[in-house]
């Protein structure tokens, strides 16, 4: 047994372990203390300790710094100076069954580093989504970490991290696993056109052919993102585009009078009784700016700037996308050329269609035969933020966050700023894949809403390197530290060795 240290004291929240001099311990390291089964401990903090009084240490340092180092030595320095690791028991395993630790490991017990066999209790999920391998400090074990797709997605997933910590890489790795399943449909609103892999490695190269791509400028094999204006209803703008009361009243009148042609009539400038011309003029400018549709005064035709929203063509796009999702496919929608509100509007229209369909399926008893639907939304506070909801009211995304689980619809929300999302919404995000974050306020919000007690993980979260994460979920036995592989490496490994992977989660 490789001894990494020995327990010398502490309490339930922090067991003190003296580190063996030649076995350096890191923050986040997983250690094992055996006895009546074994206890897994995670290192939360490290401190220097010495048997030499502080004054003597200062004096010795002075000798060294001033050039007397050859004459100053302490006998057996590895015994006098050492490191104490503060570790927290996170799991006790007895007869192969994991349980929350309710007592301390044996006093003066030696501890060793964790091995893959110590995690054999982890069960294989039925619908595994790969997240990475178990990580102990900066060391990566062979044990892969999976969560069950159907459970995790319907209970919503939050991915918080600052820029450059690997959020997009993680989502691509997850989606690659999901593309093999026909029981999960995923809608990916891609504001940076980075998931499909138009010119680099991406989901478009998945061998299953279950990835569908929509873009205003689709390559060969893709689909043109074109949405007919008749597909838009006033409720699609709720919580997305802020309208004044007179503007909302005007929209209601146009919709009541012209039905699905309400936007066309507004953009055309057709007057309606009791609608102020100035209000109509403002609405025309709003649709010009957000949707890119305007009236060509010379020809009298409605033009589309960007070609996404148009009055001719694109009638079936929303239904086609909803159909792909119901077939268990991944639909990547390139919204990189749309303004922020237009991007959210595209997602609102598709999500609204899916939500409506699944409400109907639930009422008719068909829901259990339908795949789970997940919606990947970047910069989630744009639609789930406190101020947005207070100022503009609820939108389809916040509705799904609250009620989606009843209809097998879930969110995969990605954000840098968790603090902008209401606690009530965060509480519904039952799986959090936490990547590195230097901002103390954001870490506090993440820790406060995690499924496990992460109160001692403040430093650990701040020190997470690129690709390192902590998975806190109601579906994992403990907050699992993971190392996420680089997407390109992961796809190559699955191409050659997919069947040999042991599914654990």
C-alpha positions in Angstrom: 0.0 0.0 0.0 1.4 3.4 -1.0 1.1 5.5 2.1 0.4 9.2 1.4 0.0 10.3 5.0 -1.4 9.5 8.4 -4.4 10.8 10.3 -3.3 12.8 13.4 -6.4 14.6 14.5 -9.3 16.9 13.3 -13.0 16.6 13.3 -15.9 15.6 11.0 -15.5 18.7 8.8 -11.7 18.5 8.6 -9.6 15.5 9.3 -5.9 16.4 9.7 -3.5 14.3 7.8 0.3 14.6 8.0 1.7 14.2 4.5 4.5 11.7 3.9 7.5 13.8 2.8 8.0 12.1 -0.5 4.3 11.8 -1.4 3.1 15.3 -2.1 -0.6 15.8 -1.7 -2.6 18.3 -3.8 -5.8 20.3 -3.3 -8.7 18.0 -4.4 -6.7 14.8 -3.9 -8.9 11.7 -3.0 -7.4 9.7 -0.2 -8.6 6.4 1.3 -8.5 5.4 5.0 -9.3 1.7 5.4 -11.1 0.1 8.4 -14.6 -1.5 8.4 -14.7 -0.9 4.7 -13.0 2.3 3.7 -13.5 6.0 3.8 -12.8 8.3 0.9 -11.5 11.7 1.9 -10.9 14.8 -0.2 -8.2 17.3 0.5 -9.7 20.8 1.0 -6.6 22.7 2.3 -2.9 22.4 2.9 -0.8 24.0 5.6 2.9 24.1 6.7 3.8 22.8 10.1 7.1 22.6 11.9 8.5 21.3 15.1 10.9 24.2 15.2 9.7 27.3 16.9 8.9 30.3 14.7 11.7 32.3 16.0 14.2 29.6 15.2 12.8 29.3 11.7 13.2 33.0 11.1 16.7 32.9 12.4 17.6 29.9 10.1 16.0 31.7 7.1 18.2 34.7 7.9 21.3 32.6 7.9 20.4 31.1 4.6 19.6 34.4 2.9 22.7 36.1 4.2 25.1 33.5 3.0 25.6 31.2 6.0 23.5 28.4 4.6 26.4 25.9 4.6 26.7 26.1 8.3 23.0 25.8 9.2 21.2 22.5 8.9 18.5 20.8 10.9 18.8 17.2 11.6 16.2 15.0 9.8 14.3 18.0 8.2 11.6 15.7 6.8 10.6 14.9 10.4 10.8 18.5 11.7 9.1 20.3 8.8 6.0 18.8 7.1 2.7 19.6 5.5 -0.7 19.0 7.1 -3.6 18.3 4.7 -7.2 19.1 5.9 -9.4 16.5 4.3 -13.1 16.0 4.5 -14.7 12.5 4.5 -17.0 12.5 1.5 -18.1 8.8 1.4 -17.8 5.6 3.4 -17.9 2.3 1.5 -18.8 -0.9 3.3 -19.5 -4.2 1.6 -19.4 -2.5 -1.7 -22.2 -0.1 -0.7 -21.5 3.7 -0.6 -23.0 5.7 2.2 -22.6 9.2 3.7 -19.9 9.1 6.4 -21.3 9.4 9.9 -18.2 8.7 11.8 -14.5 9.5 11.6 -11.9 7.0 10.1 -9.6 5.5 12.7 -7.3 7.8 14.6 -3.7 7.6 13.5 -4.9 5.5 10.5 -2.6 5.6 7.5 -4.2 6.8 4.3 -3.3 6.0 0.7 -4.2 7.4 -2.7 -7.5 6.3 -4.3 -7.5 3.6 -6.9 -9.9 2.8 -9.7 -11.1 -0.2 -7.8 -12.2 1.9 -4.9 -14.9 3.4 -7.1 -16.3 0.1 -8.2 -19.6 0.8 -6.4 -20.5 3.3 -9.1 -23.4 2.0 -11.1 -23.8 1.9 -14.8 -26.5 4.3 -16.0 -29.0 3.1 -18.6 -28.5 6.2 -20.8 -25.0 7.3 -20.1 -23.7 10.8 -21.0 -19.9 10.9 -20.7 -18.5 13.8 -18.7 -14.9 12.8 -18.2 -12.7 10.7 -15.9 -12.5 10.8 -12.2 -9.8 13.3 -11.1 -7.8 13.2 -7.9 -6.2 16.6 -7.6 -4.5 16.9 -11.0 -4.2 13.2 -11.5 -6.7 11.4 -13.8 -8.0 8.0 -13.0 -9.2 5.4 -15.5 -12.7 5.5 -14.1 -15.1 7.4 -16.5 -17.9 9.4 -15.1 -21.4 9.3 -16.6 -24.8 10.7 -15.7 -28.1 9.3 -16.9 -29.3 11.5 -19.8 -33.0 11.1 -19.1 -32.8 12.0 -15.5 -30.2 14.7 -15.7 -31.7 16.6 -18.7 -35.3 16.6 -17.4 -34.0 17.9 -14.1 -31.9 20.6 -15.9 -28.2 21.0 -16.1 -26.2 24.2 -15.2 -22.7 24.7 -16.5 -21.1 27.7 -14.8 -17.6 28.9 -15.5 -15.6 31.9 -16.5 -14.3 32.3 -20.1 -11.7 29.9 -21.3 -12.4 27.0 -18.8 -13.8 24.6 -21.4 -17.6 25.1 -21.4 -18.0 24.5 -25.1 -15.6 21.6 -25.1 -17.6 20.0 -22.3 -20.9 20.5 -24.1 -19.5 19.0 -27.3 -18.3 15.9 -25.4 -21.7 15.5 -23.9 -23.6 16.0 -27.2 -21.3 13.4 -28.9 -22.5 10.8 -26.3 -26.1 11.9 -26.8 -26.0 11.6 -30.6 -25.9 7.8 -30.1 -29.3 7.8 -28.4 -32.7 7.9 -29.9 -34.4 8.6 -26.6 -33.0 12.2 -26.3 -33.5 15.1 -28.7 -31.3 18.1 -28.2 -31.8 21.7 -29.5 -28.5 23.6 -29.6 -28.8 27.3 -30.1 -25.2 28.1 -31.3 -24.4 31.8 -31.1 -20.8 31.2 -32.2 -21.3 28.4 -34.8 -18.8 26.2 -33.0 -20.7 23.0 -32.3 -21.4 21.5 -35.8 -17.8 21.9 -37.0 -18.3 23.5 -40.3 -14.5 23.7 -40.8 -13.1 21.8 -37.8 -13.9 18.9 -35.5 -17.5 19.0 -34.5 -20.8 17.1 -34.0 -21.3 17.1 -37.8 -18.8 14.3 -38.1 -20.7 12.0 -35.7 -21.0 8.6 -37.4 -24.6 8.1 -36.4 -25.9 10.8 -38.7 -28.2 12.0 -35.9 -27.0 15.6 -36.0 -29.0 18.0 -38.1 -27.6 21.5 -38.9 -29.5 24.7 -39.7 -27.7 27.8 -40.7 -28.5 31.0 -42.8 -25.6 29.9 -44.9 -25.8 26.2 -44.7 -23.1 24.0 -46.3 -23.8 20.9 -48.4 -25.7 18.5 -46.2 -27.1 21.3 -44.0 -30.4 23.0 -43.9 -31.1 26.7 -44.6 -32.4 28.5 -41.5 -35.4 30.3 -42.9 -38.5 31.1 -40.7 -41.6 32.4 -42.3 -43.1 35.5 -40.6 -46.4 33.7 -40.4 -44.9 31.2 -38.0 -44.4 33.9 -35.4 -47.1 34.6 -32.8 -47.2 37.4 -30.2 -46.4 35.0 -27.3 -43.1 34.1 -28.9 -41.9 37.6 -28.1 -43.0 37.4 -24.4 -40.0 37.9 -22.1 -37.7 38.2 -25.1 -38.5 41.6 -26.6 -39.7 44.4 -24.3 -42.8 46.1 -25.6 -44.7 49.0 -24.1 -48.3 48.7 -23.1 -49.5 50.6 -26.2 -47.3 48.5 -28.4 -48.6 45.2 -26.9 -52.2 46.5 -27.4 -51.4 47.3 -31.0 -49.9 43.8 -31.6 -52.9 42.2 -30.1 -55.2 44.1 -32.5 -53.1 43.3 -35.5 -53.0 39.6 -34.5 -56.7 39.6 -33.9 -57.5 41.2 -37.2 -55.0 39.6 -39.5 -54.1 36.3 -37.8 -50.8 34.8 -38.9 -50.1 37.8 -41.2 -50.0 40.2 -38.3 -46.3 41.0 -38.7 -46.5 41.4 -42.5 -49.3 43.9 -42.0 -47.3 45.9 -39.4 -44.2 45.9 -41.5 -46.3 47.0 -44.5 -47.6 49.9 -42.5 -51.2 49.0 -42.9 -53.1 51.2 -40.4 -55.6 49.8 -37.9 -58.3 51.7 -36.2 -57.4 52.9 -32.7 -53.7 52.2 -33.2 -51.6 55.4 -33.1 -49.5 55.8 -36.3 -46.5 56.6 -34.1 -46.9 53.3 -32.3 -47.1 51.5 -35.7 -44.0 53.3 -36.8 -42.1 52.2 -33.7 -43.2 48.6 -34.2 -42.0 48.7 -37.8 -38.6 49.9 -36.6 -38.4 47.2 -33.9 -39.1 44.4 -36.4 -36.6 46.0 -38.8 -33.9 46.0 -36.2 -34.6 42.6 -34.6 -36.0 40.5 -37.4 -34.3 42.4 -40.3 -37.6 42.7 -42.2 -38.6 46.0 -43.8 -40.8 47.4 -46.5 -39.0 48.4 -49.7 -40.6 51.7 -50.5 -39.7 51.4 -54.2 -41.1 48.0 -54.9 -43.7 47.8 -52.1 -42.3 44.4 -51.2 -41.2 43.1 -47.8 -37.4 42.5 -47.8 -35.4 40.3 -45.4 -32.0 41.4 -44.2 -30.1 38.3 -43.5 -32.8 36.0 -45.0 -33.8 34.2 -41.8 -37.1 35.8 -41.2 -39.0 36.2 -44.4 -42.5 36.4 -45.9 -41.9 33.8 -48.6 -40.5 30.3 -47.8 -39.6 28.7 -44.5 -43.1 27.7 -43.7 -42.2 24.3 -42.4 -38.9 25.0 -40.7 -40.2 25.1 -37.1 -42.2 21.9 -37.6 -39.3 20.2 -39.3 -37.0 21.0 -36.4 -39.6 19.9 -33.8 -39.9 16.7 -35.8 -36.2 16.0 -35.8 -36.2 16.6 -32.0 -39.0 14.1 -31.6 -37.0 11.6 -33.6 -34.3 11.9 -31.0 -31.8 13.9 -33.1 -29.5 16.7 -32.2 -30.4 19.9 -34.0 -27.7 22.6 -34.1 -29.1 26.0 -35.1 -26.4 28.5 -36.2 -27.5 31.8 -34.8 -24.2 33.5 -35.1 -25.4 36.0 -37.7 -28.5 37.0 -35.7 -28.8 39.8 -33.1 -29.2 38.6 -29.5 -32.9 39.1 -29.4 -33.5 37.4 -32.8 -31.4 34.4 -31.6 -33.5 34.1 -28.5 -36.6 34.5 -30.6 -35.6 31.6 -32.8 -35.2 29.4 -29.7 -38.4 30.7 -28.3 -40.4 29.7 -31.4 -38.9 26.2 -31.5 -39.1 25.7 -27.8 -42.7 26.9 -27.7 -43.6 24.5 -30.4 -42.0 21.6 -28.6 -43.6 22.6 -25.3 -47.0 22.8 -26.9 -46.6 19.4 -28.5 -45.4 17.8 -25.3 -48.3 19.3 -23.3 -50.6 17.7 -25.7 -48.8 14.3 -25.5 -49.1 14.3 -21.8 -52.8 14.9 -21.9 -53.2 12.1 -24.4 -50.9 9.6 -22.7 -48.3 9.6 -25.5 -45.6 11.4 -23.6 -43.9 8.3 -22.2 -43.2 7.1 -25.8 -41.6 10.4 -26.7 -37.9 11.2 -26.3 -36.7 13.6 -23.7 -35.9 17.0 -25.1 -33.0 19.2 -24.0 -32.3 22.8 -24.9 -28.8 24.1 -24.8 -28.8 27.9 -24.1 -25.6 29.9 -23.9 -25.4 33.0 -21.7 -28.5 31.8 -19.8 -29.0 35.1 -17.8 -30.3 36.7 -21.0 -33.5 34.7 -20.6 -33.2 33.4 -17.0 -31.8 36.5 -15.3 -33.6 38.1 -12.4 -33.8 41.6 -14.0 -34.9 40.2 -17.3 -37.8 38.2 -15.7 -38.8 41.1 -13.5 -38.7 43.6 -16.4 -40.1 41.6 -19.2 -41.9 38.8 -17.5 -41.5 35.1 -17.9 -40.5 33.6 -21.2 -40.6 30.1 -22.6 -37.1 29.3 -21.1 -38.1 30.3 -17.6 -41.4 28.4 -18.0 -39.4 25.3 -19.0 -37.0 25.8 -16.0 -40.0 25.7 -13.7 -42.4 23.3 -15.4 -40.4 21.5 -18.1 -39.8 18.4 -16.0 -43.5 17.5 -16.1 -43.3 17.3 -19.8 -39.8 15.7 -20.2 -38.2 18.9 -21.4 -35.1 20.3 -19.8 -32.5 23.0 -20.1 -28.7 22.8 -20.4 -27.9 26.4 -19.2 -24.4 27.8 -19.7 -23.3 31.0 -18.0 -20.4 33.0 -16.6 -22.7 34.8 -14.1 -24.7 32.5 -11.9 -25.5 35.4 -9.5 -27.8 36.9 -12.1 -30.1 33.9 -12.1 -32.8 33.7 -9.3 -32.3 31.2 -6.6 -35.7 29.6 -7.4 -34.4 28.8 -10.9 -31.0 27.6 -9.7 -32.7 25.3 -7.2 -34.4 23.6 -10.1 -31.0 23.0 -11.8 -30.3 19.6 -10.2 -27.0 18.9 -11.9 -24.3 21.4 -11.9 -21.0 20.8 -13.8 -18.8 23.4 -12.2 -15.7 24.6 -14.0 -13.1 27.1 -12.8 -14.3 30.4 -11.6 -12.1 33.2 -10.1 -15.0 35.5 -9.0 -15.8 35.0 -5.3 -19.4 36.2 -5.7 -20.1 33.7 -8.4 -18.5 30.8 -6.5 -20.7 31.7 -3.5 -23.8 31.4 -5.6 -22.7 28.1 -7.1 -21.8 26.6 -3.7 -25.1 27.9 -2.2 -27.2 26.1 -4.8 -25.2 22.9 -5.3 -26.7 19.5 -4.7 -24.0 18.5 -2.3 -22.3 20.5 0.5 -19.5 22.3 -1.3 -18.9 24.8 1.5 -15.2 23.7 1.7 -14.7 23.8 -2.0 -14.3 27.6 -2.5 -10.5 27.3 -3.1 -11.0 24.1 -5.1 -13.3 25.8 -7.6 -11.1 28.8 -7.9 -8.1 26.6 -8.6 -9.8 24.4 -11.2 -7.7 24.3 -14.4 -9.0 24.3 -17.9 -11.0 21.1 -18.5 -11.3 20.3 -14.7 -14.7 20.3 -13.2 -16.8 19.2 -10.1 -20.0 17.5 -10.9 -22.6 18.1 -8.2 -25.8 16.3 -8.9 -28.7 14.6 -7.1 -27.8 11.7 -9.3 -24.2 11.2 -8.2 -23.1 9.7 -4.9 -20.9 12.7 -4.1 -19.6 15.8 -5.8 -17.3 14.0 -8.3 -14.1 15.8 -9.5 -13.7 15.1 -13.2 -11.2 15.8 -16.0 -12.9 16.4 -19.3 -11.0 15.2 -22.3 -10.3 17.5 -25.3 -13.2 16.9 -27.7 -10.9 16.0 -30.6 -9.1 13.4 -28.5 -12.4 12.0 -27.2 -13.9 11.5 -30.6 -10.7 9.7 -31.8 -10.8 7.4 -28.8 -14.5 6.5 -29.3 -13.9 5.9 -33.0 -11.4 3.1 -32.1 -12.4 1.8 -28.7 -16.0 2.6 -28.1 -17.2 -0.8 -27.1 -14.4 -1.2 -24.5 -15.5 1.7 -22.3 -17.0 0.8 -19.0 -20.1 2.9 -18.3 -20.2 4.2 -14.8 -22.2 7.0 -13.2 
